[in-house]
Amino acid sequence: MDRNEFRHALHLGLGRAILYAAENDASPFKDVILDACLRCYSIDSQFEGTRADYMWDLLNLLPDKTVYVDTVLKSLTETADDWDLRQRFRLAALSAMEGNDEAKRAMYEAYRAGPSTAESIGIEFLHIDGLQGLLFVAEQIGRLLIANTRNVDLGWLMSVSHDIFGKELTSEMLREAGKKNQFIETYRKAVETPHPDSKQSDVSWINSATYEQIRDRLAKTTSIGFGNQLARWGEKASDD
């Protein structure tokens, strides 16, 4: 496999790039691999997500894995509120979940809640620090909401927390923490009683939605929260 073929396989997320790295020296493609770590090449990121887990599988095959991880950690503050940032934080979280304390520290220092990625990146803190990670993210998003109530995409973080920790425990933690922290309380109120101008997704209807309703909504929404609920709808949908 030459350089262009390897790059093409990486950008498409194909398994042959992983197989090549498992059986051959991939060091000649170091810059190509690093670029694919730092940039999200998903074709449809809204539903495919990032390529972080795919790239992590590749990095685990490389003898200089730590070089790539260190570069990713240093880059966490170098990109905008976009899918590249989501991918970098996901790679950092995967490293933190393997016991890399430096990755965890870098995530906490670099996290700056942006309207589009605040919750999707925030979910990684649930994976590495549980409910304490949730409270950290809630405080940061609360600060963002005070400054910008119209464009913050809400809904996904609570959905994931309910799945992992349960709705009752999640609500209790936010409620108790909110008594002492105005920013957490701002976030709690926002997710429980959405502001009319916010982008929080009302996804309760999706449980009984028809395919035609789903298809119509797909053309009108960019919400990450909706994409998460859509996956659940697909799991329960009939074969037809």
Salt bridges, closest charged atoms under 4 A:
ASP31 OD2 - ARG3 NH2 2.32
GLU48 OE2 - ARG51 NE 2.78
ASP53 OD2 - ARG90 NH2 3.08
GLU98 OE1 - LYS65 NZ 3.03
GLU102 OE2 - ARG105 NH2 2.19
GLU109 OE1 - ARG105 NH1 2.53
GLU124 OE1 - ARG90 NH1 2.94
ASP129 OD1 - LYS104 NZ 2.80
GLU139 OE2 - ARG143 NH2 3.01
ASP163 OD2 - ARG232 NH2 2.16
GLU176 OE2 - LYS179 NZ 3.09
GLU185 OE2 - ARG188 NH2 2.65
GLU192 OE1 - ARG188 NH1 2.74
ASP197 OD2 - ARG150 NH1 3.22
ASP216 OD2 - LYS220 NZ 3.11
